[in-house]
Amino acid sequence: MLIAAAAAFVLSTSAGTKPNTYSERWLCDLWAGAMCHATSCQKDGKARCEAVSKQCKETSKRVQVDEGRAEKKAACARALLKAACGAPRPPECEGLM
């Protein structure tokens, strides 16, 4: 359920950039969804989710993010969304966090 909500939110905020680019907001929302999923089984998971999601309110839908940084962070976020809550960090996330 959480993954579906995060995916819908991400898709709704991706408009406004050229194909094959990432906006600050899109990347932030993808990352927040992944962090919410990864911490949902922890006692303070809800508070962590709210904190990371709140950071996205200050990001822009029109400002593009450097492709290299965006690709790495998006790959990590997608791997986190596929992993079970509480699972070890996927290799795609090495160097991030």
N, C-alpha and C positions, 0 to 999 in steps of 0.2 A: 504494500500500500504506500509506504513512504517513498519507495523508488518510483512508483508511478506518479506520485505527486511531484517529486523532484524533476522527473523527466518532462512532465507537462509544463512546469514552471520554466524550465530551461528553454524549451521550444518556444514558449510564448515571449521570451525576452531576447531571442536571437535575431529578431528583425532589426533592420537598420544598418547592417554592415554588408560589405561585399561578400560574395561566395568565397569560401576557404579562408575567411578571416574570423577573428574572435574579438568581440567587444569586451570591455572591462566587466560590464554587468553579466554577460553570458558566462564568462569564465568564473566570475565570483559566484554566481548562482550554481553552476555545475560543481564547483569546489564545496560550497556550503551543503549541497545535497549529499555529496560523498561523505563529508565530515559528520553530518547528521546521521547517516546510515551507519558509519563506522563506530559511532559512540552511542547509538540508541540502546544498547544493552547495558550500559553503565549507569550507576546510580544518578550521576549528574548529567546524563546524556541530554535531557531536555534543555537544561541551562546552557550546555555547550553548543547545542544546535541553535538556540536563540542568539547566542553571542556571535557565532560565525555568520549567521544569516543577517544580523543587524548591520554588519560591516558592508554588506552589498548595497544598502540603501544609498550610500555615498558614491557609488560607482556610476559610470556613464554607459549608456547604450550605444553611443556614437563613437566613442574613442576606441581605436583598435589597439590590441595588445601585440607586442613583439611575437612573431610567429613561433620562434624557437621556444621561448618561455611558455607560450600558450600551449603548444603541442605537448610539452613535457608535463605540465600541470593537468591538462585534460586527460592524458593517458593515465596518469596516476589516479585521478578522480574516477575514471571509468573502471579501473581495476578495483578500487575501493568499493564501488557500487556492486561489483560482481562478487566480492568476498563476503563471507559471513561476518556479522558484527563480532568484534573481539579477535578476529583472525590477525595473524602477523601482517605487518606492512608488506604489500606486494613489491617485487623488484622494480616496478615502474616508478615507485615513489622514492627511490634512493636519491638523496640529495635535496629532497623537499621536506617541508614541515618545519 
